[in-house]
Amino acid sequence: MMQDMLVRLLDLPDISFEEKNLFEKEGIIFKRPIAPEKSIVVDWVNKHFSKNWADETEAAFSALPVNCFIAQRDQQILGFACFESTAKNFFGPTGVLANQRGKGIGKILLVKSLLGLKEMGYAYAIIGGVGPAAYYEQVVNAKIIEKSEKSIYQNLLKQPK
């Protein structure tokens, strides 16, 4: 049973040290992709996660600047996070390659995306249809929204596997 979570955007953690550290130790940069990278990013999300998430990622490219961040090492994408791609003020989808997890890449993508929502003028953001609630609670002090089991995703048409 997946629920939505609420995050206060005025109290986000400082990720600058962790971001600098990943760049210096592993050459990982975090950025908003630009229009000429759209098909590369969307195809990567489709390959490593799902067609539904690729569709949401494609929608993120309809905004300028793009409502998405990626983690990149050289010519390889390691992770992504989108925001306000399916609904106003919603974070997600997001994902990091399995062999790159545990380094803090997801946390940096999450916080950068939430800061993007804050820059749009929001004081709170919604993380929709959350799987790892404990993770979001720990990293950004997100709280479960009561009775949010029926979210915008409740009647989602899913792509065949």
C-alpha positions as CSV (number, residue, x, y, z in Angstrom):
1,M,0.0,0.0,0.0
2,M,1.7,3.1,-1.2
3,Q,1.0,6.5,0.3
4,D,2.0,10.0,-0.4
5,M,4.4,12.0,1.8
6,L,4.7,15.6,2.6
7,V,8.1,17.4,2.9
8,R,8.7,20.9,4.4
9,L,11.0,22.6,1.9
10,L,12.3,25.2,4.3
11,D,14.3,22.7,6.3
12,L,16.2,20.7,3.6
13,P,19.7,19.3,4.5
14,D,22.8,20.9,3.1
15,I,24.3,18.5,0.5
16,S,27.1,20.7,-0.8
17,F,29.9,18.7,1.0
18,E,28.5,15.3,-0.2
19,E,28.1,16.6,-3.7
20,K,31.7,18.0,-3.8
21,N,33.0,14.7,-2.3
22,L,31.4,12.6,-5.0
23,F,32.8,14.9,-7.7
24,E,36.3,14.8,-6.3
25,K,36.4,11.1,-5.5
26,E,34.4,9.6,-8.4
27,G,34.0,12.4,-11.0
28,I,30.2,12.4,-10.5
29,I,28.4,15.6,-11.5
30,F,24.8,16.5,-10.8
31,K,23.0,18.7,-13.3
32,R,19.7,19.4,-15.0
33,P,19.9,17.8,-18.5
34,I,19.1,20.0,-21.5
35,A,17.0,19.5,-24.6
36,P,19.6,17.8,-26.7
37,E,20.0,15.1,-24.0
38,K,16.3,14.3,-23.8
39,S,16.2,11.1,-25.8
40,I,19.4,9.8,-24.0
41,V,17.9,10.4,-20.6
42,V,14.4,9.1,-21.4
43,D,15.8,6.0,-23.1
44,W,18.1,5.4,-20.1
45,V,15.1,5.6,-17.7
46,N,13.1,3.2,-19.9
47,K,16.0,0.7,-20.0
48,H,16.9,0.7,-16.3
49,F,13.4,1.4,-14.7
50,S,10.2,1.4,-16.7
51,K,8.3,2.9,-19.7
52,N,5.9,4.6,-17.3
53,W,8.8,6.4,-15.6
54,A,10.3,7.2,-19.0
55,D,7.0,8.9,-19.9
56,E,7.1,11.0,-16.7
57,T,10.8,11.9,-17.5
58,E,9.8,13.0,-21.0
59,A,7.2,15.2,-19.5
60,A,9.8,16.8,-17.2
61,F,11.5,18.1,-20.4
62,S,8.5,20.2,-21.3
63,A,9.6,22.7,-18.7
64,L,12.6,25.1,-19.0
65,P,14.8,24.6,-17.1
66,V,14.0,20.9,-17.2
67,N,12.3,19.5,-14.1
68,C,14.8,16.7,-13.7
69,F,18.3,16.2,-12.3
70,I,20.7,13.5,-13.3
71,A,23.9,12.1,-11.8
72,Q,26.5,11.7,-14.5
73,R,30.1,10.3,-14.7
74,D,31.7,11.0,-18.1
75,Q,29.1,9.8,-20.6
76,Q,27.3,7.5,-18.2
77,I,24.0,8.3,-16.3
78,L,24.1,6.9,-12.8
79,G,20.7,8.2,-11.5
80,F,17.9,10.6,-12.1
81,A,15.1,12.4,-10.3
82,C,12.1,14.3,-11.7
83,F,9.7,16.7,-10.2
84,E,6.5,18.4,-11.2
85,S,6.4,16.0,-14.2
86,T,3.1,14.2,-13.4
87,A,1.4,16.6,-11.0
88,K,2.0,20.1,-9.7
89,N,4.4,20.1,-6.7
90,F,5.1,16.3,-6.9
91,F,8.5,14.8,-6.6
92,G,9.3,11.6,-8.6
93,P,10.0,9.4,-10.3
94,T,13.6,8.8,-9.1
95,G,16.1,6.0,-9.4
96,V,19.8,5.1,-9.1
97,L,21.6,2.2,-10.9
98,A,21.8,-0.8,-8.5
99,N,25.6,-0.9,-8.6
100,Q,25.8,2.8,-7.7
101,R,23.5,2.8,-4.6
102,G,24.7,3.5,-1.1
103,K,27.0,6.5,-2.2
104,G,24.4,9.2,-1.5
105,I,23.6,9.8,-5.2
106,G,19.8,9.4,-4.6
107,K,19.9,11.8,-1.6
108,I,21.6,14.6,-3.7
109,L,19.2,14.1,-6.5
110,L,16.3,14.2,-4.1
111,V,17.4,17.4,-2.3
112,K,18.3,19.2,-5.6
113,S,14.8,18.3,-6.9
114,L,13.1,19.5,-3.8
115,L,15.2,22.8,-3.9
116,G,13.9,23.1,-7.5
117,L,10.3,22.9,-6.2
118,K,11.2,25.5,-3.5
119,E,12.6,27.8,-6.1
120,M,9.2,27.5,-7.9
121,G,7.6,29.0,-4.8
122,Y,6.4,26.0,-2.9
123,A,6.9,25.7,0.9
124,Y,6.0,22.0,1.0
125,A,6.3,19.2,-1.6
126,I,4.5,15.9,-2.1
127,I,6.4,12.7,-2.7
128,G,3.8,10.6,-4.5
129,G,3.2,6.9,-4.1
130,V,6.2,6.3,-1.9
131,G,7.8,2.8,-1.6
132,P,10.7,3.5,0.8
133,A,8.9,5.8,3.3
134,A,11.6,5.3,6.0
135,Y,14.2,6.6,3.6
136,Y,12.4,9.8,2.9
137,E,11.6,10.3,6.6
138,Q,15.3,9.9,7.5
139,V,16.7,12.0,4.7
140,V,14.3,15.0,4.4
141,N,12.0,14.4,7.4
142,A,9.0,13.6,5.1
143,K,5.7,12.6,6.8
144,I,3.1,10.2,5.6
145,I,-0.1,11.9,4.5
146,E,-3.0,10.2,6.2
147,K,-5.5,8.5,3.9
148,S,-3.4,9.1,0.8
149,E,-3.5,5.5,-0.4
150,K,-5.7,6.6,-3.3
151,S,-3.3,8.9,-5.1
152,I,-3.0,10.2,-8.6
153,Y,-1.5,6.8,-9.5
154,Q,-4.5,4.7,-8.3
155,N,-5.9,3.9,-11.8
156,L,-2.6,4.1,-13.7
157,L,-2.4,2.2,-17.0
158,K,0.8,0.1,-16.7
159,Q,3.0,-0.7,-19.6
160,P,3.2,-4.5,-20.4
161,K,6.4,-6.0,-19.1
